[in-house]
Amino acid sequence: MEDPLNPYGLKISVLIAGFAGGVLRALSRNQHSFRETIASPVCGALAAGYLTEPLVHYLKAIHFPLPPDDGSNVTMHAGAFLVGVCAMWISDALFDFISRRISIK
């Protein structure tokens, strides 16, 4: 059976790894708001889905020491997890910057 997300360029295993990174990020916060518990895993999954392959490609291009490719996609899944963890921090900084720019004084 074909993966239903392949036409969109997404891999389910990468999305799950990014989602797990987002969950870890949400659990690491002292305050658990709606945004933290829902948006962080979703943001992690989406960012991992679209940013993991470019990250792995870049790491290979700069000859970063990566584990050998034995078909298990360890590098891809580890990269997806890290992107998932970092995605909400990046979005927090971006939303903070935008909200400061458009706030009414």
Secondary structure by P-SEA (a helix, b strand, c coil): cccccccccccaaaaaaaaaaaaaaaaaccccccccccaaaaaaaaaaaccaaaaaaaaaaaccccccccccaaaaaaaaaaaaaaaaaaaaaaaaaaaaaaccc
